[in-house]
Amino acid sequence: MESLRKSARSLIAIADQIGMTALASIAGDVTRAIDAKDHPAIAAILFRLMRVGERSLTAVWDQQDVTI
């Protein structure tokens, strides 16, 4: 859990820097769930983080395809 929390905190910083506020917010939810030792919540929030992350990356890739 310590490593997951560290990764989530890093993701918050990176997402904030590049303007992905939803991703940063969800990563913050992950850290709060870890701190609360709420394992079902951690699992649910991680899946939400993956869904939002994939959608964000897809949007960036689609935008690059349009500009080429």
mmCIF file of the N, C-alpha and C atoms, coordinates in Angstrom:
data_MODEL
# 
_entry.id   MODEL 
# 
loop_
_atom_site.group_PDB 
_atom_site.id 
_atom_site.type_symbol 
_atom_site.label_atom_id 
_atom_site.label_alt_id 
_atom_site.label_comp_id 
_atom_site.label_asym_id 
_atom_site.label_entity_id 
_atom_site.label_seq_id 
_atom_site.pdbx_PDB_ins_code 
_atom_site.Cartn_x 
_atom_site.Cartn_y 
_atom_site.Cartn_z 
_atom_site.occupancy 
_atom_site.B_iso_or_equiv 
_atom_site.pdbx_formal_charge 
_atom_site.auth_seq_id 
_atom_site.auth_comp_id 
_atom_site.auth_asym_id 
_atom_site.auth_atom_id 
_atom_site.pdbx_PDB_model_num 
ATOM 1   N N  . MET A 1 1  ? 0.816   -1.194 0.000   1.00 0.00 ? 1  MET A N  1 
ATOM 2   C CA . MET A 1 1  ? 0.000   0.000  0.000   1.00 0.00 ? 1  MET A CA 1 
ATOM 3   C C  . MET A 1 1  ? 0.866   1.267  0.000   1.00 0.00 ? 1  MET A C  1 
ATOM 4   N N  . GLU A 1 2  ? 2.022   1.169  0.647   1.00 0.00 ? 2  GLU A N  1 
ATOM 5   C CA . GLU A 1 2  ? 2.909   2.335  0.704   1.00 0.00 ? 2  GLU A CA 1 
ATOM 6   C C  . GLU A 1 2  ? 3.369   2.744  -0.700  1.00 0.00 ? 2  GLU A C  1 
ATOM 7   N N  . SER A 1 3  ? 3.707   1.740  -1.508  1.00 0.00 ? 3  SER A N  1 
ATOM 8   C CA . SER A 1 3  ? 4.154   2.016  -2.875  1.00 0.00 ? 3  SER A CA 1 
ATOM 9   C C  . SER A 1 3  ? 3.008   2.572  -3.724  1.00 0.00 ? 3  SER A C  1 
ATOM 10  N N  . LEU A 1 4  ? 1.814   2.030  -3.549  1.00 0.00 ? 4  LEU A N  1 
ATOM 11  C CA . LEU A 1 4  ? 0.649   2.521  -4.282  1.00 0.00 ? 4  LEU A CA 1 
ATOM 12  C C  . LEU A 1 4  ? 0.347   3.960  -3.901  1.00 0.00 ? 4  LEU A C  1 
ATOM 13  N N  . ARG A 1 5  ? 0.449   4.259  -2.613  1.00 0.00 ? 5  ARG A N  1 
ATOM 14  C CA . ARG A 1 5  ? 0.194   5.625  -2.155  1.00 0.00 ? 5  ARG A CA 1 
ATOM 15  C C  . ARG A 1 5  ? 1.212   6.590  -2.750  1.00 0.00 ? 5  ARG A C  1 
ATOM 16  N N  . LYS A 1 6  ? 2.462   6.180  -2.769  1.00 0.00 ? 6  LYS A N  1 
ATOM 17  C CA . LYS A 1 6  ? 3.524   7.023  -3.342  1.00 0.00 ? 6  LYS A CA 1 
ATOM 18  C C  . LYS A 1 6  ? 3.269   7.272  -4.833  1.00 0.00 ? 6  LYS A C  1 
ATOM 19  N N  . SER A 1 7  ? 2.856   6.237  -5.539  1.00 0.00 ? 7  SER A N  1 
ATOM 20  C CA . SER A 1 7  ? 2.556   6.382  -6.974  1.00 0.00 ? 7  SER A CA 1 
ATOM 21  C C  . SER A 1 7  ? 1.366   7.312  -7.199  1.00 0.00 ? 7  SER A C  1 
ATOM 22  N N  . ALA A 1 8  ? 0.360   7.183  -6.360  1.00 0.00 ? 8  ALA A N  1 
ATOM 23  C CA . ALA A 1 8  ? -0.816  8.051  -6.485  1.00 0.00 ? 8  ALA A CA 1 
ATOM 24  C C  . ALA A 1 8  ? -0.435  9.499  -6.225  1.00 0.00 ? 8  ALA A C  1 
ATOM 25  N N  . ARG A 1 9  ? 0.407   9.748  -5.219  1.00 0.00 ? 9  ARG A N  1 
ATOM 26  C CA . ARG A 1 9  ? 0.849   11.113 -4.940  1.00 0.00 ? 9  ARG A CA 1 
ATOM 27  C C  . ARG A 1 9  ? 1.644   11.693 -6.119  1.00 0.00 ? 9  ARG A C  1 
ATOM 28  N N  . SER A 1 10 ? 2.472   10.870 -6.734  1.00 0.00 ? 10 SER A N  1 
ATOM 29  C CA . SER A 1 10 ? 3.227   11.317 -7.912  1.00 0.00 ? 10 SER A CA 1 
ATOM 30  C C  . SER A 1 10 ? 2.284   11.634 -9.062  1.00 0.00 ? 10 SER A C  1 
ATOM 31  N N  . LEU A 1 11 ? 1.274   10.810 -9.228  1.00 0.00 ? 11 LEU A N  1 
ATOM 32  C CA . LEU A 1 11 ? 0.297   11.050 -10.290 1.00 0.00 ? 11 LEU A CA 1 
ATOM 33  C C  . LEU A 1 11 ? -0.452  12.356 -10.074 1.00 0.00 ? 11 LEU A C  1 
ATOM 34  N N  . ILE A 1 12 ? -0.760  12.657 -8.827  1.00 0.00 ? 12 ILE A N  1 
ATOM 35  C CA . ILE A 1 12 ? -1.425  13.933 -8.532  1.00 0.00 ? 12 ILE A CA 1 
ATOM 36  C C  . ILE A 1 12 ? -0.573  15.090 -9.035  1.00 0.00 ? 12 ILE A C  1 
ATOM 37  N N  . ALA A 1 13 ? 0.703   15.071 -8.702  1.00 0.00 ? 13 ALA A N  1 
ATOM 38  C CA . ALA A 1 13 ? 1.600   16.166 -9.094  1.00 0.00 ? 13 ALA A CA 1 
ATOM 39  C C  . ALA A 1 13 ? 1.703   16.285 -10.613 1.00 0.00 ? 13 ALA A C  1 
ATOM 40  N N  . ILE A 1 14 ? 1.861   15.163 -11.277 1.00 0.00 ? 14 ILE A N  1 
ATOM 41  C CA . ILE A 1 14 ? 2.000   15.183 -12.734 1.00 0.00 ? 14 ILE A CA 1 
ATOM 42  C C  . ILE A 1 14 ? 0.700   15.639 -13.398 1.00 0.00 ? 14 ILE A C  1 
ATOM 43  N N  . ALA A 1 15 ? -0.410  15.086 -12.949 1.00 0.00 ? 15 ALA A N  1 
ATOM 44  C CA . ALA A 1 15 ? -1.705  15.438 -13.537 1.00 0.00 ? 15 ALA A CA 1 
ATOM 45  C C  . ALA A 1 15 ? -2.008  16.921 -13.339 1.00 0.00 ? 15 ALA A C  1 
ATOM 46  N N  . ASP A 1 16 ? -1.683  17.449 -12.175 1.00 0.00 ? 16 ASP A N  1 
ATOM 47  C CA . ASP A 1 16 ? -1.882  18.885 -11.930 1.00 0.00 ? 16 ASP A CA 1 
ATOM 48  C C  . ASP A 1 16 ? -1.047  19.736 -12.883 1.00 0.00 ? 16 ASP A C  1 
ATOM 49  N N  . GLN A 1 17 ? 0.186   19.313 -13.128 1.00 0.00 ? 17 GLN A N  1 
ATOM 50  C CA . GLN A 1 17 ? 1.081   20.075 -13.995 1.00 0.00 ? 17 GLN A CA 1 
ATOM 51  C C  . GLN A 1 17 ? 0.582   20.144 -15.423 1.00 0.00 ? 17 GLN A C  1 
ATOM 52  N N  . ILE A 1 18 ? -0.088  19.095 -15.890 1.00 0.00 ? 18 ILE A N  1 
ATOM 53  C CA . ILE A 1 18 ? -0.516  19.077 -17.291 1.00 0.00 ? 18 ILE A CA 1 
ATOM 54  C C  . ILE A 1 18 ? -2.008  19.352 -17.451 1.00 0.00 ? 18 ILE A C  1 
ATOM 55  N N  . GLY A 1 19 ? -2.666  19.751 -16.370 1.00 0.00 ? 19 GLY A N  1 
ATOM 56  C CA . GLY A 1 19 ? -4.054  20.185 -16.474 1.00 0.00 ? 19 GLY A CA 1 
ATOM 57  C C  . GLY A 1 19 ? -5.095  19.076 -16.452 1.00 0.00 ? 19 GLY A C  1 
ATOM 58  N N  . MET A 1 20 ? -4.726  17.908 -16.005 1.00 0.00 ? 20 MET A N  1 
ATOM 59  C CA . MET A 1 20 ? -5.699  16.811 -15.906 1.00 0.00 ? 20 MET A CA 1 
ATOM 60  C C  . MET A 1 20 ? -6.254  16.782 -14.482 1.00 0.00 ? 20 MET A C  1 
ATOM 61  N N  . THR A 1 21 ? -7.144  17.721 -14.202 1.00 0.00 ? 21 THR A N  1 
ATOM 62  C CA . THR A 1 21 ? -7.633  17.904 -12.842 1.00 0.00 ? 21 THR A CA 1 
ATOM 63  C C  . THR A 1 21 ? -8.478  16.732 -12.355 1.00 0.00 ? 21 THR A C  1 
ATOM 64  N N  . ALA A 1 22 ? -9.259  16.130 -13.228 1.00 0.00 ? 22 ALA A N  1 
ATOM 65  C CA . ALA A 1 22 ? -10.083 14.982 -12.814 1.00 0.00 ? 22 ALA A CA 1 
ATOM 66  C C  . ALA A 1 22 ? -9.184  13.825 -12.393 1.00 0.00 ? 22 ALA A C  1 
ATOM 67  N N  . LEU A 1 23 ? -8.142  13.588 -13.155 1.00 0.00 ? 23 LEU A N  1 
ATOM 68  C CA . LEU A 1 23 ? -7.209  12.510 -12.832 1.00 0.00 ? 23 LEU A CA 1 
ATOM 69  C C  . LEU A 1 23 ? -6.519  12.789 -11.490 1.00 0.00 ? 23 LEU A C  1 
ATOM 70  N N  . ALA A 1 24 ? -6.119  14.023 -11.266 1.00 0.00 ? 24 ALA A N  1 
ATOM 71  C CA . ALA A 1 24 ? -5.484  14.403 -10.001 1.00 0.00 ? 24 ALA A CA 1 
ATOM 72  C C  . ALA A 1 24 ? -6.445  14.208 -8.835  1.00 0.00 ? 24 ALA A C  1 
ATOM 73  N N  . SER A 1 25 ? -7.686  14.579 -9.033  1.00 0.00 ? 25 SER A N  1 
ATOM 74  C CA . SER A 1 25 ? -8.686  14.442 -7.982  1.00 0.00 ? 25 SER A CA 1 
ATOM 75  C C  . SER A 1 25 ? -8.918  12.978 -7.609  1.00 0.00 ? 25 SER A C  1 
ATOM 76  N N  . ILE A 1 26 ? -9.017  12.133 -8.618  1.00 0.00 ? 26 ILE A N  1 
ATOM 77  C CA . ILE A 1 26 ? -9.240  10.710 -8.362  1.00 0.00 ? 26 ILE A CA 1 
ATOM 78  C C  . ILE A 1 26 ? -8.025  10.084 -7.693  1.00 0.00 ? 26 ILE A C  1 
ATOM 79  N N  . ALA A 1 27 ? -6.832  10.481 -8.094  1.00 0.00 ? 27 ALA A N  1 
ATOM 80  C CA . ALA A 1 27 ? -5.622  9.984  -7.438  1.00 0.00 ? 27 ALA A CA 1 
ATOM 81  C C  . ALA A 1 27 ? -5.609  10.421 -5.973  1.00 0.00 ? 27 ALA A C  1 
ATOM 82  N N  . GLY A 1 28 ? -6.127  11.601 -5.691  1.00 0.00 ? 28 GLY A N  1 
ATOM 83  C CA . GLY A 1 28 ? -6.267  12.047 -4.306  1.00 0.00 ? 28 GLY A CA 1 
ATOM 84  C C  . GLY A 1 28 ? -7.237  11.163 -3.535  1.00 0.00 ? 28 GLY A C  1 
ATOM 85  N N  . ASP A 1 29 ? -8.313  10.754 -4.207  1.00 0.00 ? 29 ASP A N  1 
ATOM 86  C CA . ASP A 1 29 ? -9.265  9.827  -3.580  1.00 0.00 ? 29 ASP A CA 1 
ATOM 87  C C  . ASP A 1 29 ? -8.578  8.502  -3.237  1.00 0.00 ? 29 ASP A C  1 
ATOM 88  N N  . VAL A 1 30 ? -7.676  8.065  -4.107  1.00 0.00 ? 30 VAL A N  1 
ATOM 89  C CA . VAL A 1 30 ? -6.930  6.821  -3.837  1.00 0.00 ? 30 VAL A CA 1 
ATOM 90  C C  . VAL A 1 30 ? -6.120  6.973  -2.554  1.00 0.00 ? 30 VAL A C  1 
ATOM 91  N N  . THR A 1 31 ? -5.408  8.075  -2.416  1.00 0.00 ? 31 THR A N  1 
ATOM 92  C CA . THR A 1 31 ? -4.577  8.253  -1.221  1.00 0.00 ? 31 THR A CA 1 
ATOM 93  C C  . THR A 1 31 ? -5.433  8.323  0.045   1.00 0.00 ? 31 THR A C  1 
ATOM 94  N N  . ARG A 1 32 ? -6.589  8.977  -0.044  1.00 0.00 ? 32 ARG A N  1 
ATOM 95  C CA . ARG A 1 32 ? -7.461  9.049  1.132   1.00 0.00 ? 32 ARG A CA 1 
ATOM 96  C C  . ARG A 1 32 ? -8.016  7.670  1.500   1.00 0.00 ? 32 ARG A C  1 
ATOM 97  N N  . ALA A 1 33 ? -8.348  6.865  0.503   1.00 0.00 ? 33 ALA A N  1 
ATOM 98  C CA . ALA A 1 33 ? -8.848  5.520  0.780   1.00 0.00 ? 33 ALA A CA 1 
ATOM 99  C C  . ALA A 1 33 ? -7.751  4.642  1.379   1.00 0.00 ? 33 ALA A C  1 
ATOM 100 N N  . ILE A 1 34 ? -6.524  4.814  0.900   1.00 0.00 ? 34 ILE A N  1 
ATOM 101 C CA . ILE A 1 34 ? -5.399  4.066  1.475   1.00 0.00 ? 34 ILE A CA 1 
ATOM 102 C C  . ILE A 1 34 ? -5.198  4.472  2.933   1.00 0.00 ? 34 ILE A C  1 
ATOM 103 N N  . ASP A 1 35 ? -5.229  5.777  3.188   1.00 0.00 ? 35 ASP A N  1 
ATOM 104 C CA . ASP A 1 35 ? -5.057  6.260  4.560   1.00 0.00 ? 35 ASP A CA 1 
ATOM 105 C C  . ASP A 1 35 ? -6.150  5.727  5.484   1.00 0.00 ? 35 ASP A C  1 
ATOM 106 N N  . ALA A 1 36 ? -7.363  5.552  4.940   1.00 0.00 ? 36 ALA A N  1 
ATOM 107 C CA . ALA A 1 36 ? -8.488  5.042  5.727   1.00 0.00 ? 36 ALA A CA 1 
ATOM 108 C C  . ALA A 1 36 ? -8.485  3.513  5.811   1.00 0.00 ? 36 ALA A C  1 
ATOM 109 N N  . LYS A 1 37 ? -7.552  2.885  5.090   1.00 0.00 ? 37 LYS A N  1 
ATOM 110 C CA . LYS A 1 37 ? -7.457  1.418  5.031   1.00 0.00 ? 37 LYS A CA 1 
ATOM 111 C C  . LYS A 1 37 ? -8.771  0.783  4.567   1.00 0.00 ? 37 LYS A C  1 
ATOM 112 N N  . ASP A 1 38 ? -9.402  1.455  3.602   1.00 0.00 ? 38 ASP A N  1 
ATOM 113 C CA . ASP A 1 38 ? -10.687 1.003  3.045   1.00 0.00 ? 38 ASP A CA 1 
ATOM 114 C C  . ASP A 1 38 ? -10.414 0.261  1.736   1.00 0.00 ? 38 ASP A C  1 
ATOM 115 N N  . HIS A 1 39 ? -10.140 -1.025 1.847   1.00 0.00 ? 39 HIS A N  1 
ATOM 116 C CA . HIS A 1 39 ? -9.712  -1.813 0.691   1.00 0.00 ? 39 HIS A CA 1 
ATOM 117 C C  . HIS A 1 39 ? -10.759 -1.906 -0.425  1.00 0.00 ? 39 HIS A C  1 
ATOM 118 N N  . PRO A 1 40 ? -12.047 -2.091 -0.114  1.00 0.00 ? 40 PRO A N  1 
ATOM 119 C CA . PRO A 1 40 ? -13.037 -2.085 -1.214  1.00 0.00 ? 40 PRO A CA 1 
ATOM 120 C C  . PRO A 1 40 ? -13.056 -0.739 -1.954  1.00 0.00 ? 40 PRO A C  1 
ATOM 121 N N  . ALA A 1 41 ? -12.936 0.347  -1.204  1.00 0.00 ? 41 ALA A N  1 
ATOM 122 C CA . ALA A 1 41 ? -12.912 1.668  -1.838  1.00 0.00 ? 41 ALA A CA 1 
ATOM 123 C C  . ALA A 1 41 ? -11.668 1.846  -2.693  1.00 0.00 ? 41 ALA A C  1 
ATOM 124 N N  . ILE A 1 42 ? -10.535 1.364  -2.205  1.00 0.00 ? 42 ILE A N  1 
ATOM 125 C CA . ILE A 1 42 ? -9.294  1.468  -2.979  1.00 0.00 ? 42 ILE A CA 1 
ATOM 126 C C  . ILE A 1 42 ? -9.472  0.785  -4.332  1.00 0.00 ? 42 ILE A C  1 
ATOM 127 N N  . ALA A 1 43 ? -10.020 -0.423 -4.311  1.00 0.00 ? 43 ALA A N  1 
ATOM 128 C CA . ALA A 1 43 ? -10.219 -1.164 -5.563  1.00 0.00 ? 43 ALA A CA 1 
ATOM 129 C C  . ALA A 1 43 ? -11.151 -0.410 -6.506  1.00 0.00 ? 43 ALA A C  1 
ATOM 130 N N  . ALA A 1 44 ? -12.263 0.082  -5.982  1.00 0.00 ? 44 ALA A N  1 
ATOM 131 C CA . ALA A 1 44 ? -13.232 0.792  -6.820  1.00 0.00 ? 44 ALA A CA 1 
ATOM 132 C C  . ALA A 1 44 ? -12.630 2.068  -7.402  1.00 0.00 ? 44 ALA A C  1 
ATOM 133 N N  . ILE A 1 45 ? -11.904 2.811  -6.574  1.00 0.00 ? 45 ILE A N  1 
ATOM 134 C CA . ILE A 1 45 ? -11.326 4.077  -7.035  1.00 0.00 ? 45 ILE A CA 1 
ATOM 135 C C  . ILE A 1 45 ? -10.214 3.823  -8.050  1.00 0.00 ? 45 ILE A C  1 
ATOM 136 N N  . LEU A 1 46 ? -9.435  2.759  -7.862  1.00 0.00 ? 46 LEU A N  1 
ATOM 137 C CA . LEU A 1 46 ? -8.396  2.438  -8.843  1.00 0.00 ? 46 LEU A CA 1 
ATOM 138 C C  . LEU A 1 46 ? -9.000  2.128  -10.206 1.00 0.00 ? 46 LEU A C  1 
ATOM 139 N N  . PHE A 1 47 ? -10.110 1.405  -10.222 1.00 0.00 ? 47 PHE A N  1 
ATOM 140 C CA . PHE A 1 47 ? -10.766 1.141  -11.506 1.00 0.00 ? 47 PHE A CA 1 
ATOM 141 C C  . PHE A 1 47 ? -11.292 2.425  -12.133 1.00 0.00 ? 47 PHE A C  1 
ATOM 142 N N  . ARG A 1 48 ? -11.827 3.335  -11.306 1.00 0.00 ? 48 ARG A N  1 
ATOM 143 C CA . ARG A 1 48 ? -12.277 4.628  -11.826 1.00 0.00 ? 48 ARG A CA 1 
ATOM 144 C C  . ARG A 1 48 ? -11.092 5.412  -12.371 1.00 0.00 ? 48 ARG A C  1 
ATOM 145 N N  . LEU A 1 49 ? -9.969  5.367  -11.670 1.00 0.00 ? 49 LEU A N  1 
ATOM 146 C CA . LEU A 1 49 ? -8.748  6.045  -12.117 1.00 0.00 ? 49 LEU A CA 1 
ATOM 147 C C  . LEU A 1 49 ? -8.299  5.501  -13.475 1.00 0.00 ? 49 LEU A C  1 
ATOM 148 N N  . MET A 1 50 ? -8.346  4.199  -13.643 1.00 0.00 ? 50 MET A N  1 
ATOM 149 C CA . MET A 1 50 ? -7.949  3.600  -14.929 1.00 0.00 ? 50 MET A CA 1 
ATOM 150 C C  . MET A 1 50 ? -8.902  4.024  -16.050 1.00 0.00 ? 50 MET A C  1 
ATOM 151 N N  . ARG A 1 51 ? -10.202 4.025  -15.774 1.00 0.00 ? 51 ARG A N  1 
ATOM 152 C CA . ARG A 1 51 ? -11.171 4.430  -16.810 1.00 0.00 ? 51 ARG A CA 1 
ATOM 153 C C  . ARG A 1 51 ? -10.946 5.875  -17.240 1.00 0.00 ? 51 ARG A C  1 
ATOM 154 N N  . VAL A 1 52 ? -10.808 6.763  -16.271 1.00 0.00 ? 52 VAL A N  1 
ATOM 155 C CA . VAL A 1 52 ? -10.612 8.188  -16.590 1.00 0.00 ? 52 VAL A CA 1 
ATOM 156 C C  . VAL A 1 52 ? -9.269  8.396  -17.272 1.00 0.00 ? 52 VAL A C  1 
ATOM 157 N N  . GLY A 1 53 ? -8.244  7.710  -16.820 1.00 0.00 ? 53 GLY A N  1 
ATOM 158 C CA . GLY A 1 53 ? -6.924  7.823  -17.438 1.00 0.00 ? 53 GLY A CA 1 
ATOM 159 C C  . GLY A 1 53 ? -6.934  7.365  -18.878 1.00 0.00 ? 53 GLY A C  1 
ATOM 160 N N  . GLU A 1 54 ? -7.588  6.241  -19.140 1.00 0.00 ? 54 GLU A N  1 
ATOM 161 C CA . GLU A 1 54 ? -7.664  5.743  -20.519 1.00 0.00 ? 54 GLU A CA 1 
ATOM 162 C C  . GLU A 1 54 ? -8.432  6.707  -21.408 1.00 0.00 ? 54 GLU A C  1 
ATOM 163 N N  . ARG A 1 55 ? -9.547  7.246  -20.894 1.00 0.00 ? 55 ARG A N  1 
ATOM 164 C CA . ARG A 1 55 ? -10.316 8.224  -21.684 1.00 0.00 ? 55 ARG A CA 1 
ATOM 165 C C  . ARG A 1 55 ? -9.494  9.466  -21.967 1.00 0.00 ? 55 ARG A C  1 
ATOM 166 N N  . SER A 1 56 ? -8.728  9.910  -20.991 1.00 0.00 ? 56 SER A N  1 
ATOM 167 C CA . SER A 1 56 ? -7.893  11.105 -21.172 1.00 0.00 ? 56 SER A CA 1 
ATOM 168 C C  . SER A 1 56 ? -6.821  10.861 -22.222 1.00 0.00 ? 56 SER A C  1 
ATOM 169 N N  . LEU A 1 57 ? -6.168  9.723  -22.154 1.00 0.00 ? 57 LEU A N  1 
ATOM 170 C CA . LEU A 1 57 ? -5.133  9.406  -23.139 1.00 0.00 ? 57 LEU A CA 1 
ATOM 171 C C  . LEU A 1 57 ? -5.721  9.255  -24.533 1.00 0.00 ? 57 LEU A C  1 
ATOM 172 N N  . THR A 1 58 ? -6.871  8.632  -24.617 1.00 0.00 ? 58 THR A N  1 
ATOM 173 C CA . THR A 1 58 ? -7.530  8.474  -25.917 1.00 0.00 ? 58 THR A CA 1 
ATOM 174 C C  . THR A 1 58 ? -7.869  9.836  -26.517 1.00 0.00 ? 58 THR A C  1 
ATOM 175 N N  . ALA A 1 59 ? -8.337  10.745 -25.690 1.00 0.00 ? 59 ALA A N  1 
ATOM 176 C CA . ALA A 1 59 ? -8.665  12.094 -26.181 1.00 0.00 ? 59 ALA A CA 1 
ATOM 177 C C  . ALA A 1 59 ? -7.420  12.798 -26.701 1.00 0.00 ? 59 ALA A C  1 
ATOM 178 N N  . VAL A 1 60 ? -6.301  12.644 -26.002 1.00 0.00 ? 60 VAL A N  1 
ATOM 179 C CA . VAL A 1 60 ? -5.050  13.270 -26.455 1.00 0.00 ? 60 VAL A CA 1 
ATOM 180 C C  . VAL A 1 60 ? -4.605  12.646 -27.771 1.00 0.00 ? 60 VAL A C  1 
ATOM 181 N N  . TRP A 1 61 ? -4.654  11.318 -27.861 1.00 0.00 ? 61 TRP A N  1 
ATOM 182 C CA . TRP A 1 61 ? -4.243  10.641 -29.096 1.00 0.00 ? 61 TRP A CA 1 
ATOM 183 C C  . TRP A 1 61 ? -5.137  11.034 -30.260 1.00 0.00 ? 61 TRP A C  1 
ATOM 184 N N  . ASP A 1 62 ? -6.448  11.115 -30.020 1.00 0.00 ? 62 ASP A N  1 
ATOM 185 C CA . ASP A 1 62 ? -7.381  11.505 -31.086 1.00 0.00 ? 62 ASP A CA 1 
ATOM 186 C C  . ASP A 1 62 ? -7.096  12.923 -31.549 1.00 0.00 ? 62 ASP A C  1 
ATOM 187 N N  . GLN A 1 63 ? -6.754  13.790 -30.622 1.00 0.00 ? 63 GLN A N  1 
ATOM 188 C CA . GLN A 1 63 ? -6.441  15.170 -30.972 1.00 0.00 ? 63 GLN A CA 1 
ATOM 189 C C  . GLN A 1 63 ? -5.170  15.233 -31.815 1.00 0.00 ? 63 GLN A C  1 
ATOM 190 N N  . GLN A 1 64 ? -4.197  14.401 -31.513 1.00 0.00 ? 64 GLN A N  1 
ATOM 191 C CA . GLN A 1 64 ? -2.966  14.368 -32.308 1.00 0.00 ? 64 GLN A CA 1 
ATOM 192 C C  . GLN A 1 64 ? -3.255  13.879 -33.714 1.00 0.00 ? 64 GLN A C  1 
ATOM 193 N N  . ASP A 1 65 ? -4.147  12.906 -33.862 1.00 0.00 ? 65 ASP A N  1 
ATOM 194 C CA . ASP A 1 65 ? -4.495  12.394 -35.188 1.00 0.00 ? 65 ASP A CA 1 
ATOM 195 C C  . ASP A 1 65 ? -5.127  13.471 -36.053 1.00 0.00 ? 65 ASP A C  1 
ATOM 196 N N  . VAL A 1 66 ? -5.887  14.367 -35.448 1.00 0.00 ? 66 VAL A N  1 
ATOM 197 C CA . VAL A 1 66 ? -6.558  15.441 -36.187 1.00 0.00 ? 66 VAL A CA 1 
ATOM 198 C C  . VAL A 1 66 ? -5.547  16.466 -36.672 1.00 0.00 ? 66 VAL A C  1 
ATOM 199 N N  . THR A 1 67 ? -4.512  16.741 -35.870 1.00 0.00 ? 67 THR A N  1 
ATOM 200 C CA . THR A 1 67 ? -3.560  17.797 -36.222 1.00 0.00 ? 67 THR A CA 1 
ATOM 201 C C  . THR A 1 67 ? -2.512  17.345 -37.228 1.00 0.00 ? 67 THR A C  1 
ATOM 202 N N  . ILE A 1 68 ? -2.403  16.052 -37.444 1.00 0.00 ? 68 ILE A N  1 
ATOM 203 C CA . ILE A 1 68 ? -1.386  15.562 -38.381 1.00 0.00 ? 68 ILE A CA 1 
ATOM 204 C C  . ILE A 1 68 ? -1.869  15.643 -39.793 1.00 0.00 ? 68 ILE A C  1 
# 
